[in-house]
Amino acid sequence: MARTGHHRIRSVAVAVLLLAPAAGLLWVPWYASASPRLGGMPFFYWYQLAWIPGCGLCLHAAHALTRSERRRP
């Protein structure tokens, strides 16, 4: 019974990790502004650039969760 609960939690965590970058980048009104600026770059641009490593980390974490799930008997 516990394995099923852990499987569901892991599946939800993977779904959240995969959907977070999409939600963060597709909802443009969240970041459609010029301020605050970072190094003279408007928020609109540096927010999107910050998601590049963020997406990589989310994908890596989701892959690690699914990979450890496959290893268990």
C-alpha angles and dihedrals in degrees: 000000000000092000091059091052092049090047091054093047090049092048092050091048091052091048092050092048091052096043098045096076092045093050092044094052104033096054095075098177088070092067106019098120139097098226139104096045123204115201090341091305117124118245091247091066103037092047090059092044090051089058092062095077089031091059090047092053092047092050092046092051092047091049092049091051094050093042094054088048092057093050094060116089 
